[in-house]
Amino acid sequence: MSDNVMARERASVGSYEEIVEAAVRSTGLSDFGDGAHEEGLRILVDDLNSPAAGLTPRGRYFQRSEVKSALVGRLLTQAQFSAHPERREVPIERPIFLMGLPRTGTTILHRLLHADPASQGLELWLTQFPQPRPPRETWEADPVFSGMQQAFAAHHEASPDYAGIHFMDAATVEECWRVLRQTGKSNSYESLAYLPQYTEWLRGQDWTDAYARHRENLQLIGLNDADKRWVLKNPSHMSALDAVMSVYPDALIVYTHREPVTCIASACSLAAETTVGQSDAFVGERLGRSQLDLWAHSYHAFHDARGAYDQSQFVDIAFGDLLRDQVGTARTVYEAFGLDWTPEVEAAVAATDEEARQGKAAPKHAYDLADYGLTEADVLAAFDR
């Protein structure tokens, strides 16, 4: 076995304290702030170390790195908070939050809305290493950015099919979960492993503190672009609508719809592709049942909470409409919220649309619900209201 492969395997995930020590060594920092992250991450590490998770040596390496990454992100953010007290004065007005079941078109719609020169989003590298967003022309010279770009290029070369499922690179606007997990609250972990204890804990939590820190991160990252509107997306926002609206009472919610049978089959396929070889438990029917439970719970949580808010702050987008006319769908969002749809905006959105259809991120994804021990009737029953 090569040294490179050996380096990506571990005999143990390790204890929470050991992972904390590794994050401190890696950053040279030790201030985690108020400690709000500890309870969730401790439960998560216990779950990952349990026989039920069924992690392989490769899986133990990957899952440990995910916990360490959350801790590193919190350390780096805390240091940046101290260095930039002026961030507290940065306004965040009418941010757009895209949410819906996985595979409902949120990724492409997010990137279309972000194409507006007056918008900003969470670029992947800045969710990993939070800091005030540097000028775009300086990114390639940044060793963190260039290192991440090289890693993603190697990943897509090794797994070419993955790019057609969900293309990523360091500059791409991405989901909010890397910021939310700084408080130990993110269903991204449930999408990558079988975690019954953590799932039970997370469902009993108030996410308001996670979104309060989320807002502080936006103020930090957007410090140099305070005049731009935030465009954000994450399926997990469905699980915590009350927290979103508590922290961002003027938020604009774009909710995407698609029939759930296809959504769950596709979400299972993405989870399986992402975690191949990492667990003997998070495969097949157990993977399918856990993902169905996760997303049905999120769906019901969103719909149970939505009615309490001003419906003029919500717009519903059908996946079929998005497929037929992506630029027109983006315009629908603008019109629903009274935003300015200018020729400049339309040209930028159309250019992004063209690139998405023909470029390296062009969609390509095949999946079968039966591979995960599920039937259409199972899915429809779980989503039945």
C-alpha positions in Angstrom: 0.0 0.0 0.0 1.4 3.4 -0.9 2.4 6.0 1.7 -0.3 8.3 0.2 -3.1 5.8 0.8 -1.7 4.9 4.3 -1.8 8.6 5.2 -5.6 8.7 4.4 -6.5 5.8 6.8 -6.8 5.7 10.5 -7.1 3.0 13.1 -9.4 5.3 15.2 -11.3 8.6 14.9 -9.8 9.5 18.2 -11.4 11.3 21.2 -12.9 14.7 21.0 -10.0 16.1 23.1 -7.4 14.6 20.6 -9.1 16.2 17.7 -9.2 19.6 19.5 -5.5 19.3 20.2 -4.9 18.5 16.5 -6.9 21.6 15.4 -4.9 23.8 17.9 -1.6 22.4 16.6 -2.6 23.0 13.0 -3.6 26.6 13.5 -1.4 27.8 16.4 -4.6 29.2 17.9 -6.5 28.2 21.1 -9.5 30.6 21.5 -12.7 28.7 20.5 -15.0 31.5 21.9 -18.0 30.6 24.0 -17.8 26.8 23.7 -21.3 26.5 22.1 -19.8 23.9 19.7 -18.7 21.4 22.3 -21.9 19.5 23.1 -22.8 18.6 19.6 -19.3 17.8 18.4 -18.7 15.6 21.5 -21.8 13.6 20.7 -20.8 13.4 17.1 -17.4 12.0 17.9 -18.9 9.4 20.2 -21.2 8.4 17.4 -18.4 8.1 14.9 -16.4 6.0 17.3 -19.3 3.6 17.9 -19.6 0.2 16.2 -22.9 1.3 14.8 -21.2 3.8 12.5 -19.2 0.9 10.9 -16.4 3.2 9.7 -13.6 1.7 7.7 -10.0 3.0 8.2 -10.7 5.3 5.2 -13.9 6.5 6.8 -12.3 7.2 10.2 -9.7 9.4 8.4 -12.4 11.3 6.5 -14.8 11.8 9.4 -12.1 12.8 11.8 -10.9 15.4 9.2 -14.5 16.8 9.0 -14.7 17.3 12.8 -11.2 18.8 12.8 -12.2 21.1 9.9 -15.2 22.4 12.0 -12.9 23.1 14.9 -10.2 24.8 12.7 -12.9 26.9 11.1 -14.1 28.0 14.5 -10.6 28.9 15.6 -9.8 30.9 12.5 -13.1 32.7 12.7 -12.6 33.6 16.3 -9.2 35.0 15.5 -10.7 37.1 12.7 -13.5 38.3 14.9 -10.9 39.7 17.3 -8.9 41.2 14.5 -11.9 42.9 12.9 -14.2 44.4 15.6 -15.6 46.7 12.9 -17.4 43.8 11.3 -20.2 44.2 13.9 -21.3 47.4 12.1 -21.8 45.7 8.7 -25.5 45.6 7.8 -27.1 42.5 6.3 -30.4 43.5 4.7 -32.9 41.2 3.0 -30.6 38.3 2.5 -31.9 35.6 0.1 -32.0 32.1 1.4 -32.5 29.2 -1.0 -33.8 26.0 0.5 -35.7 22.9 -0.5 -35.0 19.2 -0.7 -31.7 18.1 -2.1 -31.5 17.9 -5.9 -34.4 20.4 -6.4 -32.3 22.9 -8.4 -31.1 25.0 -5.5 -27.4 24.7 -6.7 -28.0 26.1 -10.1 -30.5 28.7 -9.0 -28.1 29.8 -6.3 -25.3 30.3 -8.8 -27.7 32.2 -11.2 -28.8 34.6 -8.5 -25.2 35.0 -7.3 -24.2 36.1 -10.9 -25.8 39.5 -10.3 -22.8 41.9 -9.8 -24.7 43.3 -6.8 -24.8 40.0 -5.0 -22.4 38.1 -2.9 -22.2 34.5 -1.6 -20.1 32.2 0.5 -17.2 31.0 -1.7 -16.1 27.6 -0.6 -12.6 28.5 0.4 -13.9 31.3 2.6 -16.3 28.9 4.4 -13.2 26.8 5.2 -10.9 29.7 6.1 -13.2 32.7 7.1 -11.7 36.1 6.6 -12.8 39.4 4.9 -13.1 38.5 1.2 -9.9 39.7 -0.6 -10.1 41.2 -4.0 -10.8 38.5 -6.6 -7.6 39.1 -8.6 -5.5 38.2 -5.6 -7.0 34.7 -4.9 -4.7 32.7 -7.2 -1.7 34.0 -5.3 -3.1 33.0 -2.0 -1.5 29.6 -0.9 -4.7 28.5 0.8 -6.9 29.1 -2.2 -4.4 27.6 -4.7 -3.9 24.6 -2.5 -7.7 24.0 -2.4 -8.0 24.4 -6.1 -5.3 21.8 -6.7 -7.1 19.4 -4.3 -10.4 19.8 -6.1 -8.8 19.4 -9.5 -7.2 16.1 -8.3 -10.6 15.0 -6.9 -12.5 15.6 -10.1 -9.8 13.9 -12.1 -9.9 10.9 -9.8 -13.8 10.9 -9.7 -14.9 12.5 -13.0 -18.6 11.4 -12.5 -18.8 13.4 -9.3 -18.4 16.8 -11.2 -21.7 16.0 -13.0 -23.4 15.3 -9.7 -22.2 18.3 -7.8 -19.3 20.3 -9.2 -17.1 22.2 -6.7 -14.0 24.2 -6.6 -12.5 26.7 -4.2 -14.1 29.7 -5.9 -17.6 28.3 -6.3 -20.3 29.7 -4.1 -21.4 26.9 -1.8 -23.7 25.9 1.0 -23.7 27.3 4.5 -23.1 24.1 6.4 -19.4 24.7 6.9 -20.2 27.8 8.8 -23.1 26.3 10.7 -21.0 23.4 11.9 -18.9 25.9 13.9 -21.6 25.6 16.5 -21.8 21.8 16.1 -25.2 22.0 14.4 -25.2 20.8 10.8 -27.1 18.0 9.1 -24.2 17.7 6.7 -22.8 15.0 9.1 -26.0 13.0 8.8 -25.6 13.0 5.1 -22.2 11.3 5.4 -22.6 8.7 8.1 -25.0 6.7 10.2 -25.3 8.8 13.4 -28.3 7.9 15.5 -27.2 9.7 18.7 -26.2 12.9 17.0 -29.4 12.9 14.9 -31.6 12.5 18.0 -29.6 15.3 19.7 -29.8 17.7 16.8 -33.5 17.4 16.4 -34.0 18.6 20.0 -31.9 21.7 19.5 -32.7 25.4 19.0 -30.4 26.5 16.1 -30.6 30.2 16.9 -27.0 30.4 18.2 -25.8 28.7 15.1 -27.5 31.3 12.9 -26.3 34.1 15.2 -22.7 32.9 14.5 -23.6 32.4 10.8 -24.6 36.1 10.7 -21.3 37.1 12.3 -19.4 35.1 9.7 -21.3 36.9 6.9 -20.4 40.3 8.5 -16.8 39.2 8.6 -16.5 37.7 5.1 -18.5 40.5 3.6 -16.6 43.3 5.4 -15.2 44.6 2.1 -18.5 44.2 0.2 -21.0 45.6 2.6 -23.2 47.0 -0.1 -23.9 43.7 -1.8 -26.9 41.5 -1.0 -26.2 38.0 0.3 -27.5 35.0 -1.7 -27.2 31.8 0.4 -28.4 28.3 0.1 -28.5 25.0 2.1 -31.2 22.3 2.3 -30.6 22.3 6.1 -32.2 25.7 6.4 -35.5 23.9 6.1 -34.8 22.3 9.5 -34.4 25.6 11.2 -36.7 28.2 9.6 -37.6 29.7 13.0 -33.9 30.3 13.8 -33.3 31.8 10.3 -36.2 34.2 10.7 -35.2 35.0 14.3 -31.7 36.1 13.3 -32.7 37.4 9.8 -36.3 38.8 10.2 -36.2 40.4 6.8 -34.9 37.3 5.0 -36.2 36.4 1.5 -36.9 32.7 1.2 -36.8 30.9 -2.1 -38.3 27.4 -1.7 -37.7 24.9 -4.5 -40.2 22.1 -5.3 -39.7 18.7 -6.9 -41.5 15.4 -6.4 -39.8 13.7 -3.5 -39.2 10.3 -5.1 -36.6 11.6 -7.4 -35.1 13.9 -4.8 -34.5 11.1 -2.3 -33.1 8.7 -4.9 -30.7 11.4 -6.1 -29.8 12.4 -2.5 -29.0 8.8 -1.7 -26.8 8.5 -4.8 -24.9 11.7 -3.9 -24.4 10.4 -0.3 -23.2 7.0 -1.5 -20.8 8.5 -4.1 -19.4 10.9 -1.5 -18.8 8.2 1.1 -17.8 5.2 -1.0 -15.5 2.9 0.9 -15.9 4.8 4.2 -18.4 2.7 6.1 -19.8 -0.9 6.3 -23.0 0.5 7.8 -23.8 3.6 5.8 -24.6 1.7 2.6 -27.7 0.3 0.9 -30.9 0.2 2.8 -29.5 1.8 6.0 -28.2 4.7 3.9 -31.6 5.0 2.2 -33.7 4.9 5.3 -31.5 7.4 7.1 -31.6 9.9 4.2 -35.4 9.5 3.8 -35.8 10.1 7.5 -33.5 13.1 7.4 -35.2 14.9 4.5 -38.7 14.0 5.4 -38.1 15.5 8.8 -36.6 18.6 7.3 -39.5 19.0 4.9 -42.1 18.7 7.6 -40.2 21.1 9.9 -40.2 23.7 7.2 -43.9 23.5 6.3 -44.9 23.4 10.0 -43.0 26.7 10.6 -43.7 28.6 7.4 -47.2 29.7 8.1 -46.1 31.9 11.0 -44.3 34.4 8.7 -45.2 37.0 6.2 -45.7 35.0 3.0 -44.5 38.0 0.8 -41.1 37.0 2.0 -41.4 33.6 0.3 -41.4 32.6 -3.3 -42.0 29.0 -4.6 -40.1 27.7 -7.6 -41.0 24.5 -9.4 -38.1 22.3 -10.6 -39.8 21.9 -14.0 -40.0 25.6 -14.5 -36.4 26.0 -13.6 -35.4 23.3 -16.2 -37.4 25.0 -18.9 -36.2 28.5 -18.4 -33.4 29.2 -15.9 -33.0 32.8 -16.7 -36.8 33.4 -16.6 -36.9 31.6 -13.2 -34.2 33.9 -11.8 -36.3 36.9 -13.0 -39.4 35.4 -11.3 -37.4 35.6 -8.0 -36.5 39.2 -8.6 -40.0 40.2 -9.5 -41.5 38.4 -6.4 -39.2 40.4 -4.1 -39.2 43.7 -5.9 -35.5 43.5 -6.9 -34.1 45.4 -9.9 -33.9 43.1 -12.9 -31.6 45.3 -15.1 -30.0 44.4 -18.5 -26.7 44.0 -16.7 -28.3 41.5 -14.3 -29.9 39.6 -17.1 -26.7 39.4 -19.1 -24.7 38.1 -16.1 -27.4 35.5 -15.3 -27.6 34.3 -18.9 -23.8 33.9 -19.1 -23.8 31.8 -16.0 -26.7 29.7 -17.4 -24.8 29.1 -20.6 -21.7 28.0 -18.7 -23.7 25.6 -16.5 -25.3 23.9 -19.4 -22.0 23.3 -21.4 -19.1 23.6 -19.0 -17.3 21.4 -16.6 -20.2 21.6 -14.2 -22.8 20.4 -16.7 -25.3 18.1 -14.9 -24.8 14.3 -15.3 -26.3 12.0 -12.7 -27.9 8.5 -12.8 -29.5 6.8 -9.8 -32.1 4.1 -8.7 -34.2 4.2 -5.6 -34.1 0.4 -5.3 -30.3 0.5 -4.7 -31.1 2.0 -1.3 -33.8 -0.4 -0.2 -36.6 2.1 -0.8 -39.8 2.1 -2.9 -41.8 4.9 -4.3 -44.5 4.1 -1.8 -42.0 4.4 1.1 -41.0 7.9 0.0 -44.5 9.1 -0.7 -45.7 7.9 2.7 -42.9 9.7 4.5 -43.7 13.0 2.8 -47.5 12.6 3.1 -49.0 15.6 5.0 
